[in-house]
Amino acid sequence: MSPKHRTRTPSYRLHRPTGQAVFQIDVQDCYLGKYGTDSSREKYDRIISERLANGRRLSEPMQTQRDLTTVELIVAYWKFAEGYYRKTANGIVRVGDERGEHHRPARGQRPPRPPDV
């Protein structure tokens, strides 16, 4: 006897750790966006209908997220840091720090006391 092929339609389900909608085709997870949203359901319906119309094969290979290169990571962090940090006369301070002081006191100094309320 030959083994039976599974011909079930993949189920739309919740990926609990990320809160995303996911289904599996050919042992590969396909993430669709936030679970329960109209856009994730539409994306699921579109991919499944393409697959069924092509004899249970996808018309194009599913696009997987490509890995981030080291240079791309550095550029992304650099852009983030330029907007998140600012330089002052005392040194570099995080944006939004009203005190204008470093977050960590210099060695041997006490941290500043919180204002009395």
C-alpha positions in Angstrom: 0.0 0.0 0.0 1.2 3.4 -0.8 1.1 6.1 1.9 -1.8 8.5 1.6 -1.0 12.1 0.8 -2.4 14.7 3.0 -4.7 16.9 1.0 -6.2 19.0 3.8 -6.3 22.7 3.5 -3.8 24.2 5.9 -5.5 25.7 9.0 -5.4 29.4 9.9 -4.1 29.5 13.5 -2.6 31.6 16.1 1.2 31.6 16.8 1.0 32.4 20.5 4.6 33.6 21.1 4.2 36.4 18.5 0.4 36.9 18.3 0.6 36.4 14.5 -1.6 34.4 12.3 0.2 31.4 10.7 -0.4 28.4 8.6 2.0 25.7 7.3 2.6 24.7 3.7 5.1 22.0 2.8 6.7 22.1 6.3 7.2 25.8 6.1 5.4 28.3 8.3 3.8 31.3 6.6 3.2 34.3 8.9 0.3 36.5 7.8 0.3 39.4 10.3 -1.7 40.0 13.4 -4.0 37.2 14.2 -7.7 37.8 13.6 -7.3 40.9 11.4 -9.1 41.2 8.0 -5.8 41.7 6.2 -4.3 38.4 7.6 -7.5 36.5 6.6 -7.4 38.0 3.1 -3.7 37.1 2.7 -4.5 33.5 3.9 -7.5 33.2 1.5 -5.4 34.6 -1.4 -2.5 32.2 -0.8 -4.7 29.2 -0.3 -6.8 29.9 -3.5 -3.6 30.3 -5.5 -2.4 27.0 -4.2 -5.6 25.2 -5.0 -5.8 26.7 -8.5 -2.3 25.4 -9.2 -2.9 21.8 -8.2 -2.0 22.3 -4.5 1.3 24.0 -5.5 2.1 27.6 -5.1 2.5 29.6 -8.3 5.7 31.2 -6.9 7.9 30.0 -4.1 6.8 31.6 -0.8 8.9 34.6 -0.1 10.9 34.0 3.0 12.4 36.8 5.1 16.0 37.2 4.1 18.7 37.5 6.7 19.9 40.9 7.7 23.6 41.5 6.8 26.0 43.0 9.3 26.2 46.3 7.3 22.4 46.6 7.1 22.2 46.1 10.9 24.9 48.7 11.6 23.2 51.3 9.3 19.8 50.7 10.9 21.3 51.1 14.4 23.2 54.2 13.4 20.0 55.8 12.1 18.3 54.9 15.4 21.1 56.2 17.6 21.2 59.6 15.7 17.6 60.2 16.6 17.7 58.6 20.1 20.9 60.3 21.5 22.0 63.9 21.5 25.3 65.4 22.4 25.5 68.0 25.2 28.4 69.9 26.9 28.4 67.2 29.6 28.5 64.3 27.2 25.9 62.2 25.4 22.5 62.1 26.9 19.4 60.2 25.9 16.6 62.2 24.3 13.9 62.9 26.8 16.2 63.1 29.8 15.1 66.5 31.2 17.8 66.5 33.9 20.5 66.8 31.2 22.7 64.4 33.2 24.1 61.0 32.4 21.9 58.1 33.4 24.7 56.5 35.4 26.6 58.6 37.9 30.4 58.7 37.7 32.2 56.3 39.9 32.2 57.4 43.6 29.2 59.7 43.2 25.7 59.2 44.5 22.8 59.2 42.0 20.8 62.4 42.1 17.8 62.5 44.5 14.3 62.5 43.0 12.5 65.8 43.4 10.2 66.1 46.5 6.6 65.7 45.6 
